[in-house]
Amino acid sequence: LQALLNLAERLSGSGKPRGLTKSEFEKLTVYRFSTSSSSPASDMQTSCVVCMCDFEDQQMLRVLPCTHQFHAKCVDKWLKV
């Protein structure tokens, strides 16, 4: 949660660094999606709301502190802005 608050603070200021720091980014959970096992997040999400595509077997997903999941390639761009 603190990482998201830090990100919100950075995005609201002008001329300040934006996006997560490297250490904040590295703390986020990333895992390989499997259709045969359950997700590490609290509820089973089946699609990425960034690209609107369903998760497919063996794709890398990133889990935010709020437990929402995204394709790593989709959300990583946003988190590093």
C-alpha positions as CSV (number, residue, x, y, z in Angstrom):
1,L,0.0,0.0,0.0
2,Q,2.8,2.4,0.8
3,A,4.4,1.9,-2.6
4,L,1.1,2.9,-4.3
5,L,0.8,6.0,-2.0
6,N,4.4,6.9,-2.9
7,L,3.5,6.5,-6.6
8,A,0.4,8.7,-6.3
9,E,2.5,11.4,-4.5
10,R,5.1,11.3,-7.3
11,L,2.5,11.5,-10.1
12,S,0.8,14.5,-8.5
13,G,3.9,16.6,-8.3
14,S,5.5,18.4,-11.2
15,G,9.2,18.0,-11.9
16,K,9.6,15.2,-9.4
17,P,10.6,11.7,-10.3
18,R,7.7,9.5,-11.3
19,G,6.9,5.8,-11.1
20,L,8.0,3.3,-8.5
21,T,11.6,3.2,-7.3
22,K,13.6,0.1,-8.2
23,S,13.2,-1.3,-4.7
24,E,9.5,-0.7,-4.6
25,F,9.1,-2.3,-8.0
26,E,11.1,-5.4,-7.0
27,K,8.9,-6.0,-3.9
28,L,5.8,-6.6,-6.1
29,T,4.9,-10.3,-6.6
30,V,5.4,-11.7,-10.1
31,Y,4.5,-15.3,-11.0
32,R,3.9,-17.5,-14.0
33,F,0.2,-18.1,-14.5
34,S,-1.0,-21.6,-14.7
35,T,-4.5,-22.8,-15.6
36,S,-4.0,-25.8,-13.4
37,S,-3.2,-24.1,-10.1
38,S,-4.6,-21.3,-8.0
39,S,-3.3,-17.8,-8.0
40,P,-1.3,-16.3,-5.1
41,A,-3.8,-13.4,-5.0
42,S,-6.9,-13.6,-2.8
43,D,-9.4,-13.9,-5.6
44,M,-9.1,-15.6,-9.0
45,Q,-8.9,-13.0,-11.7
46,T,-9.0,-14.3,-15.2
47,S,-8.1,-11.3,-17.4
48,C,-5.8,-8.2,-17.5
49,V,-7.8,-5.0,-17.3
50,V,-5.0,-3.1,-19.1
51,C,-5.2,-5.0,-22.4
52,M,-8.5,-6.7,-21.7
53,C,-7.1,-10.1,-22.7
54,D,-7.6,-13.3,-20.7
55,F,-4.6,-14.7,-18.9
56,E,-3.1,-17.6,-20.7
57,D,-1.0,-20.5,-19.4
58,Q,2.6,-19.6,-18.6
59,Q,2.2,-15.9,-19.0
60,M,4.0,-13.7,-16.4
61,L,1.6,-11.8,-14.1
62,R,2.3,-9.1,-11.5
63,V,0.2,-8.8,-8.4
64,L,-0.2,-5.3,-6.8
65,P,-0.7,-4.9,-3.1
66,C,-4.4,-4.5,-3.6
67,T,-4.2,-8.1,-5.0
68,H,-5.3,-7.1,-8.5
69,Q,-3.3,-9.0,-11.2
70,F,-2.1,-7.8,-14.6
71,H,0.2,-9.1,-17.4
72,A,3.6,-8.1,-16.2
73,K,4.4,-6.6,-19.6
74,C,1.2,-4.4,-19.4
75,V,1.4,-3.0,-15.9
76,D,5.2,-2.7,-15.7
77,K,5.1,0.1,-18.3
78,W,2.7,2.0,-16.2
79,L,4.5,1.4,-12.9
80,K,7.8,2.7,-14.3
81,V,6.4,5.9,-15.9
